Structures are given as C-alpha cells and as structure tokens.
Amino acid sequence: MPHAADLDVASVAKLARLNLTADEPALFQRQLGPVLESASTLREVAVSHVEAVAHPIRILNVFR
C-alpha cells in the first residue's frame, strides 16, 4: 500500500478534475497518512474463515 508521502495530492486532484485552493493539497497530504494507516489495518483482519457472499444482505425479487 502506498505511503502518504509517495502520493502527490495535486496530481491526483488534477486527474479527478478537482479544483483545489493553494492550501488544500498540503492539508489533504497531512490527512492522507491516517487514512492509509486505517486502511492498512484492514489487511490484518483474518477473513480466511469467512464464507464469501455475493451481497452482504439477502435480496429477494430484485426485478419487481
């Protein structure tokens, strides 16, 4: 998983066609670190014993 320092927020914003102010890239860069750390903790969850499902909630008669 990339580290916050490896990602250029201004380039990603440009690709997403977001208009950021001059201060926002630095702010988002600081906020990105904790977000990526939280996402990386999800990789540590043991899910080998969990049965795969197509949808988390049972859906009946989806065509009606």
GISULQUI-V964581 format. One record per helix or strand of 3 or more residues. SS is the DSSP state (H for helix, E for strand). FROM is the first residue (numbers start at 1). TO is the last residue. If there is no record, write none. Layout:
((SS | FROM | TO) (SS | FROM | TO))
This chain:
((H | 4 | 6) (H | 9 | 15) (H | 24 | 42))
